[in-house]
Amino acid sequence: MGFYHGLSGLNASSKSLDVIGHNIANGNTTGFKGSRAEFNEMVASAMGAASGNNTGIGVSVAAVTQQFSQGVITPTNNGLDMAIDGDGFFVVNTTSGTAYTRSGNFQLNKNGDLETVNGDKVMGYTVDPLTGLRNSVTLGPITFPTGAPIPAKQTTSISYVLNLDARANLAAGDSSATPPIAPTPRAAIGTSLQVFDSLGVAHPASVYFEKTGPNTWEVYDSLTATDPIGELKFNTDGTLASATPTAPATAFQLTINPTTGASAPFSVNLDLSKSTQFGSAWSVAKATQDGYASGELTDVNVSKDGTLMASYSNGITRAEAQIALAKFTNSQGLIPDGNNNWIASNDSGPAVYGSATSGNFGNIQGKALEQSNVDMTAELVNMMTAQRAYQANAQTIKTQDQIFSTLVNLR
């Protein structure tokens, strides 16, 4: 029996050294989680024998458990690198099915698919590019438009934040005054903004203002137009009282006539609701429009909630997808599948899907990677301890052998 004690100890120590060696070998593996050998005492009991007469017969390896403690997060220069700070796993689609990983060193393949370094497709949710909100609860591969530029968008609206100078002379002037009051020319108070047709070609869209009376201004879409597109009236405190488009229009509109082969003519709504009339110089504080030319993908960044923001050569930055995360009732029940992946099992329970920062999920750090959680110092100490245990168990076998040799040589 003594031989078996030592043999079981050698096997257990050898398994422990295997686990320690595996941890040390993966000390620099992104997202790696170290393991630990768990041991069980083995006892032989005779039927009907008192419990105090049970005899120990050695040790066995009960399990090799994974330690899912947080690894150190280090910054990188790659916009597609991601690290989970807290609970959760990235969801990937492999050739054999769905798997889960903490390794966020992702890349784009030639088709624009977001994938791991092993070629596994990263899964996520589609989002509305305008609002950035998720519009589906169904997981799917994340794909960016890399094979062709994103199509152009025709401008539909322009918005201005501007101030009209309350001190300006009337557009008609006043020749009867002494001295005469010079008119303010239309060209003196006007601005222009580039808008885009359906092909993404830029066109100037101009707007001009003429003061026609106290607190009253007419709005024109060109220097030569004889009819205004509407009228602005202001309160005595300089705030806008009313913005009235010329009938039958229900909103201020600019008409663009492209000759590029795009849809022509097309109208652009003009928002002047944030106009003021103060006693300061004519100025435009902000001008925006919602169209853009076609553009190529130039960069991708991820927010804390996993929303992937894509930047394009036309200056547009918009949400393209949201990274999906998964969590489990018992993470230690996950089965290692190689390539930094785990798969679910009965012990882990089914995956619960969601997104970063929601519920108990952690957040995602962009341009960062989670390092292995292996503590090299602790592993080296554990290795020496396992080596001592191996040597001690070998010594018990040697001692038992000497005892049996003595017995055999009795005369």
KELOMAR-920613 format. One line per 10 residues: number of its first residue (from 1); their letters; for each residue z, x, y of C-alpha. Coordinates in nm, 4 decimals. Layout:
<rs>
NUM = A = Z:X:Y; ...
</rs>
This chain:
<rs>
1 = MGFYHGLSGL = 0.0000:0.0000:0.0000; 0.0804:0.2878:0.2362; -0.2811:0.4016:0.2258; -0.3911:0.0598:0.3513; -0.1490:0.0773:0.6431; -0.3028:0.3987:0.7632; -0.6602:0.2851:0.6887; -0.6167:-0.0360:0.8900; -0.4686:0.1691:1.1744; -0.7656:0.4069:1.1666
11 = NASSKSLDVI = -1.0103:0.1147:1.1784; -0.8225:-0.0498:1.4646; -0.7995:0.2731:1.6629; -1.1662:0.3435:1.5982; -1.2583:-0.0040:1.7267; -1.0408:0.0508:2.0329; -1.2180:0.3792:2.1007; -1.5535:0.1993:2.0648; -1.4493:-0.0556:2.3276; -1.3171:0.2143:2.5614
21 = GHNIANGNTT = -1.6337:0.4191:2.5174; -1.8450:0.1114:2.5956; -1.6440:0.0502:2.9127; -1.6783:0.4119:3.0264; -2.0522:0.4146:2.9513; -2.0955:0.1102:3.1774; -1.8792:0.2391:3.4597; -2.1803:0.2296:3.6926; -2.3459:-0.0862:3.5584; -2.3823:-0.3518:3.8290
31 = GFKGSRAEFN = -2.1755:-0.6617:3.7573; -2.0344:-0.5219:3.4308; -1.7009:-0.6592:3.3099; -1.4809:-0.4344:3.0983; -1.3414:-0.5372:2.7587; -1.0168:-0.4781:2.5748; -0.9390:-0.4643:2.2028; -0.6627:-0.7054:2.1022; -0.4599:-0.6242:1.7858; -0.2783:-0.8422:1.5309
41 = EMVASAMGAA = -0.0035:-0.7429:1.2929; -0.0877:-0.8128:0.9256; 0.1910:-0.9307:0.6960; 0.1915:-1.0009:0.3196; 0.4211:-1.2803:0.2027; 0.5058:-1.3861:-0.1510; 0.5164:-1.7581:-0.2300; 0.8751:-1.8816:-0.2172; 1.0079:-1.5503:-0.0841; 1.2541:-1.5447:0.2006
51 = SGNNTGIGVS = 1.0999:-1.4761:0.5363; 1.2972:-1.1531:0.5658; 1.1173:-1.0193:0.2573; 0.7667:-1.0393:0.4096; 0.6034:-0.6977:0.4118; 0.3853:-0.5576:0.6882; 0.0490:-0.4365:0.5585; -0.1098:-0.2938:0.8732; -0.3071:-0.4050:1.1749; -0.6316:-0.5882:1.2453
61 = VAAVTQQFSQ = -0.8507:-0.6317:1.5533; -0.8019:-0.9953:1.6521; -1.0656:-0.9983:1.9267; -1.2418:-0.7976:2.1912; -1.1717:-0.9837:2.5144; -1.3585:-0.9476:2.8410; -1.1726:-0.8933:3.1663; -1.3398:-1.0949:3.4422; -1.1563:-0.9413:3.7348; -1.3474:-0.8947:4.0610
71 = GVITPTNNGL = -1.5450:-0.5727:4.0950; -1.5719:-0.3791:4.4203; -1.8523:-0.5087:4.6447; -2.0581:-0.2355:4.8085; -2.3290:-0.2810:5.0767; -2.6944:-0.1967:5.0174; -3.0149:-0.2017:5.2230; -3.2018:-0.4467:5.0005; -3.2139:-0.8045:5.1328; -3.2527:-0.9392:4.7783
81 = DMAIDGDGFF = -2.9307:-0.7771:4.6528; -2.6490:-1.0316:4.6153; -2.2847:-1.0173:4.5112; -2.0516:-1.3034:4.4212; -1.7139:-1.2735:4.5888; -1.4978:-1.5028:4.3772; -1.5641:-1.7372:4.0863; -1.9111:-1.8041:3.9515; -2.2125:-1.6594:3.7719; -2.5778:-1.6404:3.8676
91 = VVNTTSGTAY = -2.7940:-1.8607:3.6444; -3.1011:-1.6968:3.4901; -3.3719:-1.8154:3.2557; -3.4474:-1.5636:2.9807; -3.7054:-1.5689:2.7030; -3.4408:-1.7190:2.4733; -3.2920:-1.9760:2.7127; -3.0335:-2.0025:2.9899; -2.7943:-1.7139:3.0496; -2.5406:-1.6143:3.3138
101 = TRSGNFQLNK = -2.4853:-1.2881:3.4981; -2.2800:-1.1269:3.7728; -2.5489:-0.8672:3.8368; -2.7295:-0.9577:4.1591; -2.9837:-0.6755:4.1877; -3.2802:-0.9116:4.2196; -3.6432:-0.8536:4.3085; -3.9699:-1.0422:4.3622; -4.2449:-1.0112:4.1047; -4.6164:-1.0243:4.1854
111 = NGDLETVNGD = -4.6142:-1.4037:4.1697; -4.3295:-1.4345:4.4191; -4.0695:-1.5307:4.1564; -3.7143:-1.4120:4.2160; -3.6046:-1.2296:3.9000; -3.3569:-0.9761:3.7638; -3.4511:-0.6174:3.6858; -3.4993:-0.7336:3.3255; -3.7541:-0.9980:3.4247; -3.5220:-1.2981:3.3871
121 = KVMGYTVDPL = -3.6009:-1.5789:3.6338; -3.3229:-1.6568:3.8830; -3.2519:-2.0298:3.9029; -3.1693:-2.2357:4.2095; -3.2292:-2.5524:4.4078; -3.5129:-2.6526:4.6390; -3.4177:-2.7187:5.0017; -3.5705:-2.8867:5.3044; -3.7152:-2.6035:5.5195; -3.6351:-2.7944:5.8401
131 = TGLRNSVTLG = -3.2711:-2.8796:5.7716; -3.1817:-2.6184:5.5088; -3.0150:-2.8930:5.3035; -3.0553:-2.9165:4.9268; -3.3023:-3.1902:4.8310; -3.2656:-3.1672:4.4542; -2.9874:-3.1302:4.1976; -3.2286:-3.0031:3.9334; -3.2327:-2.6296:3.8658; -3.5633:-2.4475:3.8737
141 = PITFPTGAPI = -3.7063:-2.0977:3.9237; -3.7006:-1.9690:4.2817; -4.0454:-1.8788:4.4123; -4.1592:-1.7406:4.7476; -4.5148:-1.7677:4.8881; -4.6299:-1.4089:4.8433; -4.9794:-1.4664:4.7043; -5.1030:-1.6409:5.0199; -4.9724:-1.6960:5.3729; -4.7812:-2.0112:5.4556
151 = PAKQTTSISY = -5.0151:-2.2652:5.6219; -5.0173:-2.3195:5.9950; -4.8382:-2.6163:6.1505; -4.9912:-2.8100:6.4381; -4.7651:-2.8503:6.7393; -4.6381:-3.2045:6.7858; -4.3751:-3.1602:7.0570; -4.2677:-2.9356:7.3436; -3.9237:-2.9327:7.4997; -3.8285:-2.7833:7.8364
161 = VLNLDARANL = -3.4934:-2.7133:8.0001; -3.5857:-2.6627:8.3674; -3.4693:-2.7029:8.7241; -3.6805:-2.8369:9.0103; -3.5817:-2.6991:9.3501; -3.4311:-2.9803:9.5616; -3.5190:-2.7777:9.8748; -3.8930:-2.7823:9.8012; -4.1253:-2.9424:10.0572; -4.3230:-3.2519:9.9683
171 = AAGDSSATPP = -4.6575:-3.1878:9.8015; -4.8286:-3.3630:10.0939; -4.6312:-3.1723:10.3581; -4.5670:-3.3330:10.6989; -4.8101:-3.2482:10.9757; -4.6401:-3.4839:11.2227; -4.3164:-3.2907:11.2167; -4.2351:-3.0315:11.4784; -4.2989:-2.7717:11.3661; -4.5300:-2.9045:11.0895
181 = IAPTPRAAIG = -4.3927:-2.8842:10.7341; -4.6297:-2.7021:10.5002; -4.7125:-2.8705:10.1693; -4.5890:-2.7233:9.8435; -4.8986:-2.6569:9.6302; -4.9023:-2.7833:9.2740; -4.9625:-2.4324:9.1405; -4.6286:-2.3166:9.2872; -4.4211:-2.5242:9.0472; -4.5723:-2.5098:8.7003
191 = TSLQVFDSLG = -4.5421:-2.3398:8.3660; -4.7378:-2.2915:8.0438; -4.6541:-2.2567:7.6775; -4.8667:-2.1626:7.3772; -4.9169:-2.4434:7.1264; -5.0998:-2.4350:6.7929; -5.3802:-2.6493:6.6547; -5.4160:-2.7500:6.2874; -5.5730:-2.4109:6.2070; -5.2910:-2.2178:6.3699
201 = VAHPASVYFE = -5.4951:-2.1076:6.6710; -5.2919:-2.0813:6.9905; -5.3840:-2.2751:7.3051; -5.2107:-2.2824:7.6449; -5.0413:-2.6120:7.7321; -4.9625:-2.6327:8.1048; -4.7400:-2.8657:8.3036; -4.7061:-2.8906:8.6838; -4.4745:-3.0762:8.9207; -4.5337:-3.2232:9.2689
211 = KTGPNTWEVY = -4.2540:-3.3525:9.4882; -4.3602:-3.6934:9.6230; -4.0369:-3.8092:9.7833; -3.6627:-3.7569:9.7931; -3.5494:-3.7026:9.4336; -3.8953:-3.7988:9.3004; -4.1468:-3.5747:9.1244; -4.4833:-3.6418:8.9604; -4.5842:-3.4542:8.6454; -4.9402:-3.3257:8.5844
221 = DSLTATDPIG = -5.1066:-3.1561:8.2887; -5.3531:-2.9474:8.4917; -5.4183:-2.8144:8.8414; -5.7197:-3.0401:8.8877; -5.5869:-3.3660:8.7418; -5.5890:-3.6588:8.9859; -5.3614:-3.8839:8.7835; -5.0082:-3.7798:8.6834; -4.8874:-3.8126:8.3243; -4.5559:-3.9469:8.4489
231 = ELKFNTDGTL = -4.2773:-3.9376:8.7025; -3.9243:-3.7939:8.7177; -3.6475:-3.9451:8.9317; -3.3140:-3.7753:8.9930; -2.9709:-3.8929:9.0957; -2.8038:-3.7679:9.4121; -2.6018:-3.5196:9.2024; -2.9198:-3.3581:9.0659; -2.9079:-3.5114:8.7176; -3.2074:-3.6914:8.5728
241 = ASATPTAPAT = -3.2099:-4.0655:8.6436; -3.5357:-4.1594:8.4689; -3.8436:-4.0069:8.3082; -4.1287:-4.2541:8.3138; -4.4613:-4.1730:8.1463; -4.7792:-4.3175:8.2907; -4.8631:-4.6505:8.1236; -4.9722:-4.7345:7.8609; -4.8186:-4.4155:7.7136; -4.4617:-4.4478:7.5883
251 = AFQLTINPTT = -4.3851:-4.0746:7.6161; -4.4999:-3.7791:7.8215; -4.8024:-3.6349:7.6442; -5.0280:-3.3325:7.6841; -5.3783:-3.3502:7.5378; -5.5258:-3.0354:7.3832; -5.9003:-3.0021:7.3109; -5.9548:-2.7096:7.0723; -6.3063:-2.5894:6.9916; -6.2019:-2.3918:6.6853
261 = GASAPFSVNL = -6.2942:-2.6516:6.4243; -5.9398:-2.7840:6.4151; -5.8476:-3.1486:6.4605; -5.9487:-3.2381:6.8158; -5.8296:-3.3629:7.0454; -5.4602:-3.3748:6.9605; -5.1626:-3.4879:7.1633; -4.8333:-3.3076:7.2117; -4.5215:-3.4969:7.3164; -4.3476:-3.3454:7.6179
271 = DLSKSTQFGS = -3.9664:-3.3685:7.6360; -3.8348:-3.3318:7.9930; -3.5038:-3.5084:7.9336; -3.3043:-3.1951:8.0161; -3.4580:-3.1519:8.3630; -3.2376:-3.1138:8.6712; -3.2924:-3.1028:9.0492; -3.0443:-2.8673:9.2110; -3.0664:-2.6679:9.5321; -3.1690:-2.3500:9.3519
281 = AWSVAKATQD = -3.5011:-2.1874:9.2746; -3.7503:-2.3479:9.0381; -3.6846:-2.2065:8.6909; -3.7383:-2.2661:8.3207; -3.4237:-2.1915:8.1188; -3.5694:-2.2736:7.7792; -3.9055:-2.3740:7.6332; -3.9639:-2.4568:7.2673; -4.2438:-2.6005:7.0547; -4.2562:-2.6841:6.6834
291 = GYASGELTDV = -4.5930:-2.5402:6.5780; -4.6824:-2.2025:6.4351; -4.9686:-1.9942:6.3008; -5.0048:-1.8978:5.9361; -4.7817:-1.6094:5.8319; -4.7038:-1.3618:5.5561; -4.3603:-1.3168:5.4001; -4.1849:-1.0156:5.5548; -3.8161:-1.0410:5.4615; -3.5582:-1.2483:5.2729
301 = NVSKDGTLMA = -3.1892:-1.2777:5.3501; -2.9149:-1.4813:5.1840; -2.6325:-1.6705:5.3527; -2.2780:-1.7139:5.2180; -2.3657:-2.0481:5.0592; -2.6617:-1.8948:4.8766; -2.9347:-2.0329:5.1035; -3.2324:-1.7973:5.1016; -3.3791:-1.7544:5.4500; -3.7364:-1.6237:5.4492
311 = SYSNGITRAE = -3.8866:-1.4518:5.7549; -4.2614:-1.4561:5.8149; -4.4991:-1.2508:6.0270; -4.5585:-1.5494:6.2588; -4.1961:-1.5348:6.3750; -4.0809:-1.8284:6.1629; -3.7546:-1.8052:5.9660; -3.6837:-2.0965:5.7360; -3.4810:-2.1884:5.4291; -3.6821:-2.1672:5.1075
321 = AQIALAKFTN = -3.4232:-2.2243:4.8305; -3.0550:-2.2081:4.7412; -2.9086:-1.9894:4.4690; -2.7328:-2.1837:4.1908; -2.3969:-2.0726:4.0524; -2.2211:-2.1681:3.7285; -1.8578:-2.1573:3.6233; -1.6720:-2.2206:3.2969; -1.3365:-2.3549:3.1831; -1.2823:-2.0358:2.9832
331 = SQGLIPDGNN = -1.4927:-1.7447:3.1012; -1.3531:-1.5221:2.8258; -1.5250:-1.7478:2.5748; -1.8690:-1.6379:2.6986; -2.0736:-1.4351:2.4507; -2.2258:-1.1062:2.5747; -2.6034:-1.1147:2.5306; -2.7030:-0.7726:2.6628; -2.8956:-0.6970:2.9819; -2.5832:-0.7849:3.1848
341 = NWIASNDSGP = -2.6049:-1.1442:3.0609; -2.3665:-1.3856:2.8896; -2.4403:-1.7111:2.7117; -2.2187:-2.0170:2.6808; -2.0284:-2.0996:2.3619; -1.7914:-2.3658:2.2329; -1.5012:-2.1466:2.3444; -1.6298:-2.1124:2.7014; -1.7102:-2.4801:2.7432; -2.0234:-2.6118:2.9133
351 = AVYGSATSGN = -2.1425:-2.4684:3.2423; -2.0560:-2.6504:3.5646; -2.3318:-2.5940:3.8202; -2.2994:-2.5852:4.1962; -2.3516:-2.3652:4.4983; -2.1544:-2.0899:4.6677; -1.8628:-2.1859:4.8970; -1.8473:-2.5371:4.7458; -1.5475:-2.6428:4.5368; -1.3925:-2.3433:4.3645
361 = FGNIQGKALE = -1.7071:-2.1329:4.3728; -1.6950:-1.8003:4.5523; -1.9301:-1.7013:4.8317; -2.2387:-1.4831:4.8128; -2.2695:-1.1612:5.0083; -2.6229:-1.0540:5.0889; -2.7359:-0.6918:5.0905; -2.4475:-0.6079:4.8571; -2.3809:-0.5547:4.4866; -2.0698:-0.6042:4.2742
371 = QSNVDMTAEL = -1.9823:-0.2841:4.0937; -1.8375:-0.2578:3.7433; -1.4696:-0.3537:3.7262; -1.3954:-0.0617:3.4905; -1.1023:0.1527:3.6060; -1.2034:0.5005:3.4889; -0.8532:0.6440:3.5215; -0.7023:0.3672:3.3109; -0.9790:0.3980:3.0514; -0.9236:0.7724:3.0118
381 = VNMMTAQRAY = -0.5518:0.7145:2.9621; -0.6288:0.4390:2.7098; -0.8659:0.6751:2.5313; -0.5926:0.9376:2.4915; -0.3524:0.6694:2.3656; -0.6074:0.5469:2.1104; -0.6722:0.9061:2.0033; -0.2998:0.9623:1.9452; -0.2816:0.6407:1.7444; -0.5793:0.7527:1.5358
391 = QANAQTIKTQ = -0.4161:1.0894:1.4675; -0.0845:0.9259:1.3778; -0.2494:0.6858:1.1336; -0.4404:0.9729:0.9777; -0.1080:1.1512:0.9363; 0.0407:0.8535:0.7446; -0.2516:0.8726:0.5005; -0.2013:1.2460:0.4648; 0.1723:1.1971:0.3994; 0.1056:0.9244:0.1413
401 = DQIFSTLVNL = -0.1425:1.1550:-0.0281; 0.1158:1.4308:-0.0456; 0.3708:1.1903:-0.1975; 0.1255:1.0732:-0.4620; 0.0311:1.4317:-0.5385; 0.3976:1.5132:-0.5886; 0.4384:1.2174:-0.8255; 0.1276:1.3079:-1.0246; 0.2445:1.6679:-1.0631; 0.5869:1.5762:-1.1997
411 = R = 0.6466:1.7326:-1.5365
</rs>
